[in-house]
Amino acid sequence: MPTYRFLDYELNETDFYLSHRGRRIGLEPKGLRVLTLLVSRAGHLVDKHELLESVWPGTFVEENTLTRTIGILRRTLGDSSRDSKVIETVPTRGYRFIAPVEILPERPQTNNSVTEDPPAPILPSKTPARFWTGSRFVATGLIAILLLAVSLASWRALHPRPVLAPTDIILQANFVNRTGDPIFDNSLDKALEVKLTESPFLSLLPEADVRRTMAMMRHNPNERITRDLGVEVCRRQGLKAVVVPEVDAVAGKYLITLEAIDANSQKTIARRQVQAESKDKVIAALGQAASELRTRLGESLGSLEKFNTPLDLATTGSLTALQAYSSGQTLYRSGKTHDAIGLFERAVELDPQFCSAYVALGRAYHNVGDEQASRKNFAKAFELKDTHLTQEENFEATALYHAAITGNLEKEDAVLTLHKLSYPRSVSAYNLSGITHALLGRTSEALGEFKWSIDHSPVPSANAYSNASQALLILGRIDEAKKMLDQWRQKGPFTPLQTSFRRDFSLQFP
């Protein structure tokens, strides 16, 4: 197969990699297949349906998946959809690779084959032929066993046994910043959470449940989760492991370390370490480390290939913007919504492509009653979602867009159905789906979704109990609604909003 050269890039179809000035570029396999197909037919239109069928054969994939992949390729190649010099969009049809492409000659392969049989070994005169024959068979057998052992060891290295079961839940501790640089204080935690929750295999204890558990343990809910405190939270909630992240500065470079620790034995069950050449490469390096940790914990390569958006695209490549966003999230969780809005606005000012920050602004403005600003930010997030969010966040942003802007509940319901199929353990997807069913008048179906959320929440959820009770009230099953409320009161308190029951569901963004 040929090697293609365009601009300062080389695309090797045989060994399946892309390099820039001799340095290989990390690119997800699906994106590399799309690029290979476009480059191999440079100058010609490649229909989008052909791309979908060739790269994602036998599976249902929406066109926005292809759009997102093209966006990632453009960012990787320094291209732009507005002023394209590499990948041209042909509206409603497909894409065309327009950069000049050169096909490099194949490298000659050395022919080491032997055409004649090697001469027979000269045996010492005292060694009987029968003894040599037996020794040869023994040696051959030993070599075969050795090769088998090496192959087995290699296979185990490439296919490690999963250390987590599908029902296991893990906790993420706060980053340990050993660099001395305050830019890493309260900036990388949210980025790691995005990368871990992108996985349908992993189940991460939600932030709200972490803080609730901390309060029950008589700790400050906003206290940083250290390794020891994380182990204590895991044991209290019956969680499997805690992931302890760390960033350090070594000889002008940055070292990202992710360590998963068994909560019972406190032994390391998985560990990955990645080096970033400079500060502006730290977020991308964190994404690589998190992806590798996911496979070590048991996620399949097929799942990782499908759910593996580069972290600097899924969040932001700006540490300053990420720090503002993370600080805003802390204030938002504490109920200081107006203060949080200022930090979210700062984040999108620093990075106008920071899609997650627009989603956060949409939620925050809605909860303070500024619907015009809320819709404006949800619309902006919807515009950017295909190239700047993980798949799960993409589903959520699309659902919120239809809930808050178009009002098309049927469309929202269809999006949430795909969300649940892709992330079958997403409690938030089921809870939002229940609200959508209730707004569509399908209260019995809504009740089923809320009960599923109750049964599968990592820790008891006040929202799920409140919503289920309200659905029972609407269905006229008053005694069951009271029983549901009593069950929750044995676990924790309700907020005033959760006890203000109405005959309709109003959309509240957590």
C-alpha positions in Angstrom: 0.0 0.0 0.0 1.3 3.5 -0.8 2.5 6.3 1.5 0.9 9.7 0.8 2.7 13.0 1.3 0.8 16.3 1.5 1.9 19.6 3.0 4.3 18.6 5.8 2.5 15.3 6.5 2.9 11.7 5.5 0.1 9.2 5.7 1.4 5.6 5.7 -1.4 3.3 4.7 0.6 0.1 5.2 1.5 0.8 8.9 -1.6 3.0 9.4 -0.2 6.2 10.9 0.0 9.9 10.2 3.2 11.8 10.8 4.2 15.5 10.7 7.8 16.2 9.8 8.8 12.7 10.9 6.9 12.8 14.2 3.8 10.5 14.5 0.5 12.1 15.4 -1.9 10.5 17.8 -5.2 10.2 15.9 -8.1 7.8 16.6 -8.4 4.9 14.2 -11.8 6.0 12.8 -10.4 9.4 12.0 -7.4 7.9 10.4 -9.6 5.7 8.2 -11.6 8.7 7.1 -8.5 10.6 6.3 -7.0 7.7 4.3 -10.2 7.4 2.2 -10.2 11.1 1.4 -6.5 11.3 0.6 -6.5 8.2 -1.6 -9.1 10.0 -3.7 -7.7 13.5 -3.5 -9.4 16.0 -5.7 -12.6 13.9 -6.0 -15.8 14.1 -4.0 -16.3 11.3 -1.5 -20.0 11.0 -0.6 -20.7 11.2 3.2 -22.8 8.0 3.0 -19.9 6.2 1.5 -17.7 7.4 4.3 -20.1 6.3 6.9 -20.6 2.8 5.3 -16.8 2.4 4.8 -15.6 3.5 8.2 -18.5 2.4 10.4 -19.8 -0.7 8.5 -22.8 -2.6 9.9 -23.5 0.0 12.7 -26.0 2.9 12.9 -24.0 6.1 13.1 -25.5 9.6 12.8 -24.0 12.1 10.4 -22.9 14.3 13.2 -20.4 11.6 14.1 -18.8 12.1 10.7 -19.0 15.9 11.1 -17.2 15.6 14.4 -14.5 13.4 12.9 -13.9 15.8 10.0 -13.7 18.7 12.5 -11.0 16.8 14.5 -9.1 16.1 11.3 -9.2 19.8 10.4 -7.9 20.8 13.8 -5.1 18.2 13.5 -4.1 19.4 10.1 -4.4 23.1 10.9 -7.3 23.5 8.6 -10.6 25.5 8.9 -14.1 24.9 7.5 -14.4 28.6 6.7 -11.2 28.9 4.7 -10.4 25.3 3.8 -7.1 24.4 2.2 -7.1 20.7 3.0 -10.6 19.2 3.4 -13.4 20.9 1.5 -17.1 20.5 2.5 -19.5 19.9 -0.4 -22.8 20.9 1.2 -25.4 18.0 1.6 -23.0 15.7 -0.4 -19.7 15.0 1.3 -16.1 16.0 1.4 -13.2 16.5 -1.0 -9.4 16.5 -0.1 -8.0 19.5 -2.0 -4.4 19.7 -0.8 -1.8 18.5 -3.3 -0.9 14.9 -2.7 2.2 13.0 -3.7 2.4 9.2 -3.7 5.8 8.1 -2.5 7.5 5.1 -4.1 7.4 1.9 -2.0 10.6 1.2 -0.1 12.4 -1.9 -1.5 12.3 -4.9 0.7 15.3 -6.9 1.3 14.9 -10.5 0.1 16.5 -12.8 2.7 14.9 -16.0 1.5 17.3 -18.9 1.0 16.9 -20.9 -2.2 19.1 -23.8 -1.3 18.9 -26.0 1.7 21.7 -25.3 4.3 24.4 -27.9 4.5 23.8 -30.7 7.0 25.6 -30.3 10.3 28.9 -32.1 10.6 28.6 -34.3 13.6 31.5 -35.4 15.8 32.5 -39.0 14.9 31.8 -40.1 18.4 28.2 -38.8 18.4 25.7 -41.4 17.2 23.2 -40.2 14.6 20.3 -41.4 16.7 21.4 -39.3 19.7 21.5 -36.1 17.4 18.0 -36.8 16.1 16.6 -37.0 19.6 18.4 -33.9 20.8 17.2 -32.0 17.8 13.6 -32.8 18.6 14.1 -31.8 22.3 15.6 -28.5 21.2 12.8 -27.9 18.8 10.2 -28.6 21.5 11.9 -26.3 23.9 12.0 -23.5 21.4 8.3 -24.0 20.6 7.5 -23.8 24.3 9.6 -20.7 24.7 7.9 -19.0 21.7 4.5 -20.0 23.1 5.3 -18.5 26.5 6.5 -15.3 24.9 3.4 -15.1 22.8 1.2 -15.7 25.8 3.0 -13.0 27.8 2.6 -10.5 24.8 -1.1 -11.3 24.5 -1.6 -10.7 28.2 0.2 -7.4 28.0 -1.9 -6.3 25.1 -5.2 -7.8 26.5 -4.9 -7.4 30.3 -7.6 -8.9 32.5 -10.2 -6.3 33.5 -9.7 -5.2 37.1 -13.2 -3.7 37.3 -16.5 -5.5 36.9 -19.4 -3.8 35.1 -21.1 -3.1 38.4 -18.1 -1.4 40.0 -18.1 2.3 40.8 -15.0 4.4 41.2 -14.2 7.7 42.8 -12.0 10.5 41.4 -9.7 12.3 43.8 -8.5 15.8 43.3 -5.3 16.5 41.4 -2.1 16.6 43.4 -0.1 19.6 42.1 3.6 19.2 42.6 4.7 21.7 40.0 4.4 24.8 42.3 2.5 26.5 39.4 -0.9 27.8 40.6 -2.3 27.4 37.1 -2.7 23.7 37.9 -4.7 24.4 41.1 -8.3 23.5 40.5 -7.9 23.3 36.7 -7.4 19.7 35.7 -10.0 17.9 37.8 -12.9 18.6 35.5 -10.9 17.7 32.4 -10.1 14.2 33.9 -13.8 13.8 34.9 -14.8 14.5 31.3 -12.4 11.8 30.0 -13.4 9.2 32.5 -17.1 9.7 32.2 -16.8 9.5 28.4 -16.4 5.8 28.9 -19.6 3.7 28.9 -17.6 1.0 30.8 -16.7 3.2 33.8 -19.1 4.4 36.4 -17.9 7.4 38.3 -19.5 8.6 41.5 -21.1 11.9 40.6 -19.7 15.1 42.1 -23.0 15.9 43.9 -23.0 12.5 45.5 -19.3 12.9 46.6 -20.1 16.2 48.3 -23.2 14.7 50.0 -21.2 11.8 51.3 -18.5 14.2 52.6 -21.2 16.1 54.6 -22.5 12.8 56.0 -18.9 12.1 57.1 -18.8 15.5 58.9 -16.3 16.9 56.4 -16.5 20.2 54.6 -18.4 19.3 51.3 -15.9 21.4 49.4 -12.8 19.8 51.0 -10.3 18.5 48.5 -10.4 14.7 48.0 -7.0 13.3 48.9 -5.9 9.7 48.5 -6.7 8.8 52.1 -10.0 10.7 52.2 -10.9 9.1 48.8 -10.3 5.6 50.3 -12.6 6.5 53.2 -15.4 7.7 50.9 -15.0 4.5 48.8 -15.3 2.3 51.9 -18.3 4.2 53.2 -20.2 3.9 49.9 -18.9 0.5 48.9 -17.0 1.7 45.9 -14.3 -0.4 44.2 -11.4 2.1 43.7 -10.2 5.7 43.8 -8.2 7.3 41.0 -5.5 9.6 42.3 -4.2 12.0 39.7 -0.9 14.0 39.9 1.0 16.6 37.9 4.7 17.3 38.4 7.4 19.3 36.7 10.6 17.5 35.8 13.5 19.1 33.9 11.3 21.6 32.1 8.6 19.0 31.2 5.4 17.9 32.9 4.6 14.5 34.1 1.0 13.3 34.4 0.4 10.3 36.7 -2.9 8.5 37.1 -3.1 5.8 39.8 -6.1 3.6 40.5 -6.1 2.2 44.1 -8.2 -0.6 45.4 -10.2 0.8 48.3 -10.0 -2.3 50.4 -6.4 -3.5 50.0 -5.1 0.1 49.1 -2.9 -1.6 46.5 -2.4 -0.1 43.0 -4.5 -1.9 40.5 -3.7 0.3 37.4 -1.2 3.1 36.8 -0.4 5.2 33.7 2.2 8.0 33.3 2.5 10.3 30.3 5.0 13.2 29.8 4.0 16.6 28.2 6.8 18.5 26.5 5.4 21.9 27.5 2.6 23.5 29.6 0.3 23.9 26.6 0.5 20.1 26.0 -0.6 19.1 29.5 -4.3 18.7 28.7 -3.7 16.6 25.7 -1.2 14.4 27.7 -3.9 14.0 30.4 -6.3 12.8 27.8 -3.8 10.2 26.6 -3.1 9.0 30.2 -6.8 8.7 30.9 -7.4 6.7 27.8 -4.6 4.3 28.6 -5.9 4.0 32.2 -9.4 3.1 30.9 -8.0 0.1 29.0 -6.0 -0.9 32.1 -9.2 -0.9 34.1 -10.9 -3.2 31.6 -12.5 -1.1 28.8 -12.3 -2.8 25.4 -10.2 -1.4 22.6 -13.4 -1.3 20.5 -15.1 0.9 23.1 -12.1 3.2 23.4 -11.9 3.6 19.7 -15.5 4.7 19.6 -15.5 6.9 22.7 -12.2 8.7 22.7 -12.4 12.4 21.8 -9.1 14.2 22.2 -9.3 15.9 25.6 -8.1 19.3 24.4 -11.0 19.3 21.9 -13.6 17.9 24.3 -12.8 20.7 26.8 -10.2 23.4 25.9 -6.6 23.7 25.2 -6.3 26.7 27.4 -5.3 26.0 31.0 -6.5 29.5 32.1 -9.9 29.0 30.5 -10.1 25.5 32.2 -9.2 27.0 35.5 -11.9 29.7 35.3 -14.5 27.0 34.2 -13.5 24.7 37.1 -13.7 27.5 39.6 -17.1 28.4 38.2 -18.3 24.8 38.7 -17.2 24.9 42.3 -19.3 28.1 42.9 -22.2 26.7 41.0 -22.3 23.6 43.2 -22.3 25.8 46.2 -25.4 27.7 45.0 -23.5 30.9 44.1 -24.9 30.9 40.6 -24.4 34.6 39.8 -20.7 34.4 40.8 -20.3 31.2 38.7 -21.7 33.0 35.6 -18.9 35.5 35.7 -16.3 32.7 35.7 -18.0 30.8 32.9 -18.2 34.0 30.8 -14.4 34.4 31.5 -13.8 30.9 30.2 -15.5 31.5 26.9 -13.8 34.8 26.5 -10.4 33.0 26.8 -11.5 30.2 24.5 -14.5 31.1 22.3 -14.7 27.4 21.2 -15.1 26.1 24.8 -18.4 24.2 24.3 -18.8 22.8 27.9 -18.6 26.4 29.3 -21.5 27.5 27.0 -23.5 24.5 28.3 -22.7 25.6 31.9 -23.8 29.2 31.0 -27.1 27.9 29.6 -27.8 26.0 32.8 -26.8 28.9 35.1 -28.7 31.6 33.2 -31.8 29.4 33.2 -31.7 28.8 36.9 -31.5 32.6 37.6 -34.4 33.3 35.2 -32.6 34.9 32.3 -34.1 32.8 29.5 -32.8 34.9 26.7 -29.1 34.5 27.8 -29.8 30.8 28.5 -31.1 30.1 25.0 -28.3 32.0 23.5 -25.6 29.9 25.2 -27.4 26.6 24.6 -27.6 27.5 20.9 -23.9 28.3 20.8 -23.1 24.9 22.5 -25.3 23.2 19.9 -23.4 24.9 17.1 -20.0 23.6 18.5 -21.0 20.2 19.9 -20.0 17.9 17.1 -16.3 18.9 17.3 -15.9 20.1 20.9 -17.6 17.6 23.1 -17.4 13.9 24.1 -20.1 11.7 22.8 -22.0 11.7 26.1 -21.8 15.5 26.5 -22.9 15.8 22.9 -26.1 13.8 23.7 -26.8 16.0 26.7 -26.2 19.3 24.9 -28.5 18.2 22.0 -31.2 17.2 24.5 -31.0 20.5 26.4 -31.1 22.4 23.1 -34.4 20.8 22.1 -35.7 21.2 25.7 -34.8 24.9 26.1 -34.9 26.2 22.5 -36.9 24.2 19.9 -39.4 22.7 22.4 -39.4 19.6 20.3 -39.9 17.0 23.0 -40.2 14.2 20.5 -36.8 15.0 19.1 -35.4 15.3 22.6 -36.8 11.9 23.5 -35.1 10.4 20.4 -31.8 11.9 21.4 -32.1 10.5 24.9 -33.0 7.1 23.6 -29.7 7.0 21.7 -28.0 8.4 24.8 -29.2 5.4 26.9 -28.3 2.9 24.2 -24.7 4.3 24.0 -24.4 4.8 27.8 -26.7 2.2 29.3 -25.6 3.1 32.9 -26.1 6.9 32.7 -28.5 7.8 35.5 -28.7 11.4 34.3 -29.9 10.2 30.9 -32.7 8.2 32.4 -33.7 11.0 34.8 -33.9 13.5 32.0 -35.7 11.0 29.8 -38.3 10.6 32.6 -38.9 14.3 32.7 -39.4 14.3 28.9 -41.9 11.5 29.1 -43.8 13.4 31.8 -43.9 16.5 29.8 -45.2 14.5 26.8 -48.0 13.1 29.1 -46.5 9.6 29.3 -46.4 9.6 33.1 -46.3 5.8 33.5 -43.2 5.6 31.3 -41.7 8.5 33.2 -42.2 6.7 36.5 -40.4 3.7 35.1 -37.4 5.9 34.1 -37.3 7.5 37.6 -37.5 4.1 39.3 -34.6 2.9 37.1 -32.6 6.0 38.3 -33.3 5.1 41.9 -32.3 1.5 41.5 -29.1 2.3 39.6 -27.8 5.6 41.2 -24.3 5.1 42.7 -25.7 6.6 45.9 -29.4 7.5 46.7 -30.5 10.5 44.7 -32.9 13.1 46.0 -33.8 14.2 42.4 -34.9 10.6 41.4 -37.0 10.1 44.6 -38.6 13.6 44.2 -39.4 13.0 40.5 -40.8 9.5 41.1 -43.0 10.8 43.9 -44.3 13.6 41.7 -45.1 11.1 38.9 -47.0 8.9 41.4 -48.9 12.0 42.6 -49.9 12.8 39.0 -51.1 9.2 38.5 -53.3 9.5 41.6 -51.2 6.9 43.5 -51.0 9.1 46.6 -50.2 6.4 49.2 -47.3 5.2 47.0 -46.1 8.8 46.6 -46.1 9.3 50.4 -44.2 6.0 50.9 -41.6 7.1 48.3 -41.1 10.3 50.2 -40.7 8.5 53.5 -38.1 6.2 51.9 -36.0 9.2 50.9 -36.4 11.0 54.3 -34.6 8.0 55.9 -31.7 8.7 53.5 -31.4 12.5 53.4 -33.2 15.8 53.1 -35.1 17.4 50.2 -34.6 20.9 49.0 -37.6 23.3 48.9 -37.8 22.9 45.1 -38.0 19.1 45.4 -40.9 19.3 47.8 -42.9 21.9 45.8 -45.0 19.3 43.9 -47.0 20.4 40.9 -49.2 18.7 38.4 -46.5 19.3 35.7 -42.7 18.9 35.6 -40.6 22.1 35.2 -37.2 21.7 33.7 -34.5 22.2 36.3 -30.8 21.9 35.3 -28.6 20.5 38.0 
